[in-house]
Amino acid sequence: MKKVIIALAISVVIAGTAFCANSPTTTTVPKATTTTVAPSAAILSVTGVVQKIVAASTAKKTGEQLVVLVDGKEMTLAVSTAIVVKDAKGKSVKLSALTKGTKVVIGYSQTANGGNEAVSVTVTK
């Protein structure tokens, strides 16, 4: 009797599987979408000598700027509001602590309008 019940149960499972395999099914696949992601701004690095710090100007609608001499040419960088400035010992200082002639390494990124924005400044010895 047990063998008959087991055989019957196996037959039901096999028949059910065969039935489901032959049944047509409809699957709705969502339409593919494309998202354009702007590339992240790469952080570039340059070594130079501080020439001056230009105060923000509401009349010109410009923020604070840092002007450095790099390989004999002046480079002007907008100053990020989140800029990190470190002295030669690695201590955080204000941008205003930099003086003309101070040798620095600047981390910066290129902006969408083609300018450069300083995100970090480290004084070198």
Secondary structure, DSSP 8 states (H G I E B T S, - for coil): -HHHHHHHHHHHHHHHHHHHHHS--------------------EEEEEEEEEEE--BTTTTB--EEEEEETTEEEEEEEEEEEEEE-TTS-B--GGG--TT-EEEEEEEE-TTS-EEEEEEEE--
